[in-house]
Amino acid sequence: MSCDLNFANSSRDARATRVFSSPPPTMAHGAVGVIDFLDVIFISHTLLETWLGLIKLRGRYQHEATNKPVRSAAYTRHHGASILALALLSHLVYSRGLVRSPTGQLASAVLATFHGGAVASFTHAWLSGALPFSKILFPHGPYAAFFAWHAWWM
């Protein structure tokens, strides 16, 4: 897409030409079809959280009975909807080619905060003997670390 705006000031003209003639963003540093580590993190997060969010929309967790109270089921569904929102966030960042942008880093900060909070709450439950350590190791621990690295140190 190209646009000739005919500005009198040449610096404005150059800036407008850059804005209107730049191609749409592509994956992996401009190489169409190349998927790298960060892309895999965003894609896997999207797929895993979509699957888990959809499971929670039924109103109960796998370890719970099917005759769960309605109010409790509503909170589980709310958790499922929240997870689906986070899956949508990672999908939008990846699909729009924003993984390596400041927007991608902001999204990673949000996702690191969510997964870091899950690690903290699950660690408390693990120390009390209520959860196995594997709940910390997968998926929250690695996602908290990867998204924090991307958000603050990359």
C-alpha positions, 0 to 999 in steps of 0.5 A: 500500500502506497500513499503520496501525501505531497507534504511541503516539508520533506521530512514529513513526506519521508515519514508519511511514506514510511508509515503508509508504504511499510509492509504488514508485520511478518513472523520471526524477524521478517522471515515469513514461515520461520518459527523460533523459540518465542513463537513456540512459547506464544503458540503453545500458551495459546493452545494449552490455555484454550484447551484448559479454559474450555474444560473449565467452562463445564463448571468443575475441575477434573478432580471434583464431583459432577454434583458441584454446587451452582455457585462454585461451578460459576467460579470455575466457569469464571476461571475458564473464561479468564484463562480463555482471555489470556489465551486470546491475548497470546494468540493476538500477539503472535498472529499480529506479529507483535511478539518482538515488539513493546506490545509483545513485551507488555503482554508477556508482563501480564502473562508472567504475572498471572503464571507467577501468581499461580506458582505462588498460590500452588507453592503455598498449597504444595507446602501444605500438602494439598497439591503435588509439586508437578502442578508448579512445574507444569505449566505455570513455572516454565510459562512464568519464567519464559514470559518474565524473561521476555518482558523484562530481560529481552 
